[in-house]
Amino acid sequence: MSDDHYEQVDLAYKTLEGIRPNLWDSPIILSSPERRIFHDLKFPEQTERDKQAEQELLTWYQSHGSAHPIGDWVKASAAKNRLRWGFPYYAKLGDQGWEAPLLNGNDPDWVDSPHHDLTMRMLRNNIVPHNIGDGCPGEPVPLTVAMSHARARGHEIPDSFFKVRPISHAEKNGFCAARDLLYRQRGLARTVRALASKYAIPNPEYPNLSPYFVDQLWVVLEYGPRVRLVIVEIDNEGQLAPDQQTKARRRDEVLGRLGYEVYHVAGWWCRVDSWRVISELLAATGINPDATDQISCGHTSSIAEYRCAKCHGPVIRWDNHWISEGEEGEFLHESCYYDYY
């Protein structure tokens, strides 16, 4: 066995020792919103000439598809955006690709310091926040950095709040898994347009004080065109206390009224298998219903099942290559897989 194998097994032992056994059978998604919330992008009504031009565009695209002449890529893009998201087509604009700025004309301030007010202003102007492949952070943003940005925008945040808090393994694993999956799974980056860390949302009751900072925000573009704002909160064991649960429910109600869908996931599952957690979220949100089928060992129900069928050591997944699936669905360390078969 390689040194990497022994390091992974040792890390797995330490990870599982830190999780109370009564949590091993817990659900991955602890709570989810009652409904999906849509932010419609609103455009001028099409004239009859616009509708005719749109039909001509779609007929042309169906005839040419991916075999269209190189010089017609903007025209083809307009057709694809109409079919994929429902962006209307206007005859007077011809082939200028008017919708491209709405999808890619991002505000640099949103990439550097994403927050609620800017997001809503962009959506009112039919601009969809976008940072996948263009400014998405490689790791979670430290809370002190997010608070500094909020203070610069006028929020009153006491100096005592700026105590350095290390980013937890669960939060880091969850964010990195979301980023990796968005980049690796075909088509996801065109649906989830942006992934933000420590996204700031002012408390409507105290708008000038410290805002809410959520662990992840996904900006999801769907057919309509319309946008969903999905919040992912990674809860640790301390947040299972009744008083913390009550506080979280109240905050989720506020965030729902502001236009956000809030999902809470188990931080201990993120420490064991962050890829599985994000895949469950992609399926639950409807973004990719088949997400759990697209990763190895994506249908387990207990942390107790994370054992290698060959070496019998514990298994965790912080990267897609840490786990391989046997012919009967059994867990295997990647390094054990080739010896097993």
C-alpha positions in Angstrom: 0.0 0.0 0.0 1.1 3.5 -0.7 1.8 6.2 1.9 -1.3 8.1 0.5 -3.4 5.1 1.4 -2.2 5.0 5.0 -2.6 8.7 5.3 -6.2 8.5 4.1 -7.0 5.6 6.5 -5.5 7.5 9.4 -7.4 10.6 8.5 -10.6 8.6 8.3 -10.1 7.1 11.7 -9.6 10.5 13.2 -12.6 11.9 11.4 -15.0 9.1 12.5 -13.7 9.3 16.1 -14.9 12.9 16.2 -18.5 12.1 15.3 -20.9 10.8 17.9 -22.2 7.4 16.9 -25.8 8.5 17.4 -25.3 10.9 14.5 -24.0 8.2 12.0 -27.6 7.4 10.8 -28.7 11.0 10.6 -30.1 12.4 7.4 -27.7 14.4 5.2 -30.2 17.2 4.5 -31.5 18.3 7.9 -34.1 20.8 6.6 -35.3 22.2 3.3 -37.7 24.9 2.2 -41.4 24.2 1.7 -41.3 25.5 -1.9 -39.1 26.9 -4.6 -38.8 30.6 -5.0 -38.4 32.2 -8.4 -37.2 35.6 -9.5 -38.5 36.2 -13.0 -36.4 38.1 -15.4 -38.8 40.6 -17.1 -38.4 41.7 -20.8 -40.4 43.8 -23.2 -43.3 42.1 -25.0 -42.4 40.6 -28.3 -44.1 42.0 -31.4 -45.5 39.7 -34.1 -42.4 40.5 -36.1 -40.2 39.5 -33.1 -42.1 36.2 -32.8 -41.7 35.5 -36.5 -38.0 36.3 -36.3 -37.6 34.0 -33.3 -39.3 31.1 -35.2 -37.0 31.7 -38.2 -34.0 31.6 -35.8 -35.1 28.3 -34.2 -35.9 26.8 -37.6 -32.4 27.8 -38.8 -30.8 26.3 -35.7 -32.7 23.0 -36.0 -31.4 22.7 -39.5 -27.8 23.5 -38.7 -27.3 22.7 -35.0 -23.6 22.3 -34.1 -22.7 22.3 -37.8 -23.5 26.0 -38.3 -20.9 28.1 -40.0 -18.2 29.5 -37.7 -19.3 33.1 -38.4 -22.8 32.3 -37.1 -21.8 31.4 -33.5 -23.6 34.5 -32.1 -26.8 33.5 -33.9 -26.5 29.9 -32.7 -25.9 31.2 -29.1 -29.1 33.2 -29.3 -31.0 30.1 -30.4 -29.5 28.0 -27.6 -30.3 30.6 -25.0 -33.9 30.7 -26.2 -34.2 26.9 -26.1 -32.4 26.4 -22.8 -33.6 29.3 -20.7 -36.4 31.0 -22.6 -34.7 34.3 -23.4 -37.0 36.1 -25.9 -35.6 37.1 -29.3 -36.2 40.6 -30.9 -36.0 41.1 -34.6 -34.6 44.6 -34.5 -31.5 43.4 -32.7 -30.7 40.8 -35.4 -27.8 38.7 -34.4 -26.1 41.0 -31.9 -26.5 38.4 -29.1 -28.1 40.9 -26.8 -28.6 38.4 -24.0 -24.9 37.7 -23.6 -24.2 40.7 -21.3 -27.1 39.5 -19.1 -25.4 36.2 -18.6 -21.7 37.2 -18.6 -21.8 41.0 -17.9 -21.1 40.5 -14.3 -20.5 43.3 -11.7 -16.9 43.1 -10.4 -18.2 44.1 -7.0 -20.3 41.0 -6.8 -17.4 38.7 -7.6 -15.3 40.4 -4.9 -17.9 40.9 -2.2 -21.3 39.3 -3.1 -24.3 40.6 -1.0 -28.0 40.8 -1.1 -28.6 44.4 -2.1 -26.3 44.0 -5.1 -27.8 40.7 -6.2 -31.4 42.1 -6.2 -30.3 45.2 -8.1 -28.6 43.1 -10.7 -31.7 40.9 -11.1 -34.0 44.0 -11.4 -31.7 44.9 -14.4 -32.0 41.3 -15.7 -28.3 40.6 -15.1 -27.6 37.2 -13.6 -24.6 37.1 -11.2 -21.9 34.9 -12.6 -18.6 33.7 -11.2 -18.2 30.0 -12.2 -15.0 30.0 -14.3 -14.6 33.7 -13.6 -13.8 34.7 -10.1 -15.3 31.9 -8.0 -13.1 31.6 -4.8 -11.1 28.4 -4.5 -11.9 28.1 -0.8 -14.4 29.5 1.6 -14.1 33.2 2.4 -13.0 33.8 6.1 -15.8 35.4 8.1 -13.5 38.3 9.1 -13.0 39.2 5.4 -16.8 39.1 4.8 -17.3 41.3 7.8 -14.7 43.8 6.6 -16.6 44.1 3.3 -19.9 44.6 5.1 -18.4 47.3 7.4 -17.1 49.1 4.3 -20.7 49.1 2.9 -21.9 50.9 6.1 -22.9 48.0 8.5 -22.1 48.7 12.1 -20.0 45.7 13.2 -18.2 45.9 16.6 -14.5 45.3 16.7 -15.1 42.5 19.1 -16.8 40.5 16.3 -13.5 40.4 14.3 -12.0 37.6 16.3 -10.2 35.2 13.9 -12.3 32.0 13.6 -10.7 29.1 11.7 -12.8 27.8 8.9 -14.2 24.4 9.9 -13.3 21.2 8.0 -17.0 20.7 7.3 -17.4 24.2 5.8 -14.2 23.9 3.8 -15.1 20.4 2.5 -18.6 21.4 1.6 -17.6 24.5 -0.4 -14.7 22.8 -2.2 -17.0 19.8 -3.1 -19.6 22.2 -4.5 -17.0 24.1 -6.5 -15.4 20.9 -7.9 -18.8 19.4 -8.9 -19.9 22.5 -10.6 -16.7 22.6 -12.6 -16.6 18.8 -13.4 -20.2 17.8 -14.0 -21.3 18.5 -17.6 -23.7 21.4 -17.9 -23.9 22.3 -14.2 -21.9 25.5 -14.6 -24.4 26.8 -17.1 -27.3 26.2 -14.6 -25.6 27.2 -11.3 -24.2 30.5 -12.5 -22.5 31.5 -9.3 -21.3 30.1 -6.0 -20.6 32.5 -3.2 -19.1 32.0 0.3 -20.1 34.0 3.4 -22.7 35.8 1.4 -24.1 38.8 3.3 -27.9 39.5 3.8 -29.0 42.4 5.9 -31.4 41.7 8.7 -34.6 43.6 7.8 -35.2 44.4 11.5 -31.7 45.8 12.0 -30.5 46.8 8.5 -27.5 48.9 9.7 -26.1 46.2 12.1 -24.2 43.1 11.2 -25.9 41.2 8.4 -26.5 37.5 8.2 -23.6 35.6 6.6 -24.6 32.3 5.0 -22.1 29.5 4.2 -23.0 29.2 0.5 -25.2 30.8 -2.0 -26.0 29.2 -5.4 -27.4 31.4 -8.1 -29.5 29.1 -10.3 -30.7 30.0 -13.8 -33.8 28.1 -15.0 -36.1 28.1 -18.0 -38.4 31.2 -18.0 -35.9 32.8 -17.7 -36.0 32.9 -14.0 -33.5 32.7 -11.1 -33.4 30.8 -7.8 -31.3 31.8 -4.9 -30.3 28.7 -2.9 -28.7 29.0 0.5 -26.7 26.1 1.9 -26.0 26.2 5.6 -23.6 23.6 7.0 -24.7 22.9 10.6 -22.3 21.5 13.3 -23.4 19.4 16.2 -23.8 22.5 18.5 -26.6 23.8 16.2 -28.7 20.8 17.1 -29.6 22.3 20.5 -33.2 23.3 20.8 -32.5 27.0 21.2 -30.3 27.0 18.2 -32.9 25.2 16.1 -35.5 27.8 17.1 -33.2 30.6 16.1 -32.4 29.0 12.8 -36.1 28.5 11.9 -36.8 32.2 12.6 -33.9 33.3 10.5 -34.9 30.9 7.7 -38.4 32.4 7.7 -36.8 35.9 7.2 -34.6 34.7 4.4 -37.5 33.0 2.7 -39.5 36.3 2.7 -36.4 37.9 1.1 -36.5 35.4 -1.7 -34.1 32.7 -0.7 -34.5 28.9 -0.4 -32.6 27.6 2.6 -31.2 24.1 3.0 -29.4 22.9 6.1 -27.0 20.0 5.8 -25.2 17.9 8.4 -21.6 19.2 9.0 -20.5 15.7 10.2 -21.5 14.2 6.9 -19.4 16.9 5.1 -16.5 15.8 7.2 -17.0 12.2 5.9 -18.3 12.6 2.4 -18.7 16.2 1.1 -19.2 15.0 -2.5 -22.2 12.9 -1.3 -23.7 15.9 0.5 -23.5 18.3 -2.5 -24.8 15.5 -4.7 -27.8 15.1 -2.4 -28.4 18.9 -2.6 -28.2 18.9 -6.4 -30.8 16.2 -6.5 -33.1 17.8 -3.8 -33.1 21.2 -5.5 -33.9 19.6 -8.8 -30.8 21.1 -10.4 -29.5 17.6 -11.2 -31.9 14.8 -10.1 -29.4 12.1 -11.0 -26.5 13.6 -9.1 -26.2 10.8 -6.5 -26.1 8.2 -9.4 -23.1 10.0 -10.9 -20.7 9.5 -8.0 -19.4 6.2 -6.6 -21.3 4.8 -3.6 -23.9 7.6 -3.8 -26.7 5.8 -2.0 -25.6 4.9 1.5 -27.7 5.7 4.4 -25.3 5.5 7.3 -21.7 6.6 8.1 -21.2 3.1 9.5 -21.2 1.8 5.9 -18.0 3.8 5.1 -15.7 0.7 5.4 -13.4 -0.7 2.7 -14.4 -4.2 1.6 -10.8 -5.2 1.2 -8.7 -3.7 4.0 -11.7 -3.1 6.3 -10.3 0.3 7.2 -12.6 3.4 7.3 -13.3 5.4 4.2 -13.9 9.1 3.7 -14.2 11.2 0.6 -12.7 14.7 0.3 -12.1 14.2 -3.4 -13.8 12.1 -6.0 -10.8 9.8 -6.3 -10.7 8.7 -2.6 -13.6 6.1 -3.1 -14.1 3.5 -5.7 -17.3 1.3 -5.9 -17.2 -2.4 -6.3 -19.3 -4.5 -8.6 -21.9 -5.0 -5.8 -21.8 -1.4 -4.6 -19.3 -2.0 -1.9 -16.9 0.7 -0.7 -13.2 0.5 -1.6 -10.3 2.8 -1.2 -9.1 3.6 -4.7 -5.7 2.0 -3.9 -7.5 -1.2 -2.7 -9.7 -1.3 -5.8 -7.1 -2.7 -8.2 -5.9 -5.3 -5.7 -9.6 -6.3 -5.0 -10.3 -7.1 -8.6 
